[in-house]
Amino acid sequence: MSAAPLRLEIRHVRKAYPGVLANDDVSLSVAPGEIHAVLGENGAGKSTLMKIIFGAVKPDAGELRWNGEAVQIANPQVARKLGIAMVFQHFSLFDTLTVTENIALGLDARTDLNELAQRITQTGEKYGLELEPHRHVHTLSVGERQRVEIVRALLTNPQLLILDEPTSVLTPQAVEKLFVTLRRLADEGCSILYISHKLDEIRALCHSATVMRGGRVTGNCDPRNESSASLSRMMIGDELVRLQRERNPDSQRNERKLHVNRLSLPKAHLFATELKDIECEVRAGEIVGIAGVSGNGQQELLAALSGEDQRAAPNMIILGGSPSGHLSPNPRRALGLGLVPEERLGRGAVPTLSLTANMLLSHQKTPYVKRGMIDFGFTRRAAASIIERFKVKAAGPDAPAKSLSGGNLQKFIVGREMERKPSVFVVAQPTWGVDVGAAAQIHGEILKLKQEGCAVLVISEELDELFALCDRLHVIAKGRLSPSIPIEQATREQVGVWMSGLWDTNAGQATEAGHV
């Protein structure tokens, strides 16, 4: 009895861009029903390889075989017809269209939209990826947009499903549901290519792994037989530096730098989340975290803190003692605010502009601008300094933002904001899609800000990240914010319960009062 042919086989693939060899003689194979991880640092060439398989990028050399037959995948339409579906790390959604309309773009033109909306709802409920089909994408949080991408892929009943950082903005509960789905798909014969920087996930889910470094395959293994430390060594070629979070028992005596004072805001649009009586403070030399399921008000809170939403009363947001709820972003920056949004492309950076030009999004004063004129020489040197300090893999300060991998762009944006030496630093999803080495570096820089007396607010859906960084923790649910709890007293089980909006108000108020 002959063995079934491999679902996918890649032989000696090469792809080069100006100044970058993204894939160099890469070979990889995936069997039917296999969950195969692709590991590597940001910029190792993983996403380029996946785009080649999906037909979004044409290789310079090499061969692809599908179910034993040589194929040329000229575009994503050909890939879909073969049975290949992909969930991109950077979403390919149109903001002005609804969820249903976005998903319909990849389907037959004769698809009935009402029937499709029902299928979206049913698929979302089945796999724990609930969506409202008639919502416009611009009203969705990053986590909700991720759900759209995953559901769109599942609706095609793929033979090969490519997932690029699929759990980066999902809660632990949603991740477990997704894993049940993926294992069921694999049992039914669907092959899965899985890219993630979460090594525990890969060890729990994947049958095999290919490790890439610098565009080349450097090893293959069964991740179930490896530790997270050994996988990390294979990825980065060195031991991962473990950072120690310093205790900060005296933070209550430090100056209060940020005070969110009973912030309440009605919905900005039909599908927004109303903010209800949000109370939070962050003091100098302290890191405060906000956990929660995506879509529970994080996006609205960040807009109110940044100045994108200026509907708050002045005294609802106090920066360094100054009422700021009504101020636009630039005056808030003048008061010492540094901010990293959850969306890298579009809010954190302008995709088509160079890294040098993107520096000017948050640096608009001397020495970057002198007498109304931009000093491009200084700005370019500053961008180059961030590239070097944060080990950003880019062609240089003139490289467009969209040419960087997600993790490298994140490192650049974080570095750009830290360069301002803020007194208040607000960061959303600081290590979304970032490899373990880069995540450790970003965490180290955040801890350094704290040690220098900065007040840091971290909004993240990564509980491990919050437990590693924070002195105190809140949970946001349905537009309400829980009382804070010292990180030493918090448990994952408790935080999980609080994510449903169930917290003991009396006990929480006592905790908060003890801090203040």
Secondary structure by P-SEA (a helix, b strand, c coil): cccccccbbbcbbbbbccccccccccccccccccbbbbbbccccaaaaaaaaaaccccccccccccccbbbbbccaaaaaaabbbbbbccccccccccaaaaaaccccccccaaaaaaaaaaaaaaaccccccccccccccaaaaaaaaaaaaaaacccbbbbccccccccaaaaaaaaaaaaaaaaabbbbbccccaaaaaaaccccbbbbcccccccccccccccaaaaaaaaccbbbbbbbbbbccccccccccccccbbbbccccccbbbbccccccccccbbbbbbbcccccaaaaaaaaaccccccccccccccccccccccaaaaaaacccccccccccccccccccccccccccccccccccccccaaaaaaaaaaaaaaaacccccccccccccccaaaaaaaaaaaaaaacccbbbbccccccccaaaaaaaaaaaaaaaaabbbbbbbcccaaaaaacccbbbbbcccccccccccccccaaaaaaaccccccaaaaaaaaaaac
